Amino acid sequence: MVVDVDHLLVVPVYDALRCGIGFHFLHGFIPIAFYTVFCFIPKLRIIGIGLIIHMALDSLDCQITNGIWFVS
């Protein structure tokens, strides 16, 4: 997904133990708020739902691998 382009802007690009929620700029709380708003706009609804599912799965991955839901 295009939302993961922000992973290319950090070093190292991939870190199995890094939690993306709250770390990458497109995975922050302000962008997530915009993704939630997208869910209520008919023309952006499917994109908003996809982004919210993506963030939920990333957060679940953080919980499974690190025992946290997001980087504070």
N, C-alpha and C positions, 0 to 999 in steps of 0.2 A: 504494500500500500504506500501511496505517496506520503502519508503522514510519518513514515519511518525514515524519510530523508534526513531528519535531524540526527539520526544515529551516525551519519557520515561526518558530522562536524566535531566529534569528540575523539580523543585518543585514549585508549585504543578503541577502534570502531566497534568491536564486539568484546564484551566482558560478560561471561556467563553468570557472574554473581552481582552484576549491577542491576538495580531496579530503575526502570525507565520512567515510571510515574513520578513526577516531580523533579526529575533530573534533566530530561530532554525538553527543549522549549515547546515543542508541539504536544508534549505529554504532561504539561503543567496544568495547574488548576484553573487558570483563566481560560486557556484554550478549551479545556473540558467543559467549562461553563458555556462557551460559544457552541460547542458540539451539541450540548443539551438544548440550547435555543433552536438550533437547526432542526431538531426533531419536531418542532411545532410550526415550522414554515413548510407548507406543502411541497414546494419545488426543491427543498433541501432535505426533506424528511429522510429519504433513503440514505443519503450521505451521513446525516446526523446519527441515524441508528447504527450504521456501519462503524462510525468513529467511536460511539459509545460502547459498542460491543468490543471493539479493538482495545479501548482503554480498560474495560472490565477484564478482558483476558490478560492484558499486560499486568494489571494489578493482582490478578490471581496467580500469575507466574511469580511475581515478587513474593507473595505469601508462601507459595510452595518452596521456592528456592532459598529465600532469606528469612522467612518468618515475619515479614513486615508487609503492609499494604501499599506504602508509598515512601519516598524519601522526604524527610521533613527538613 
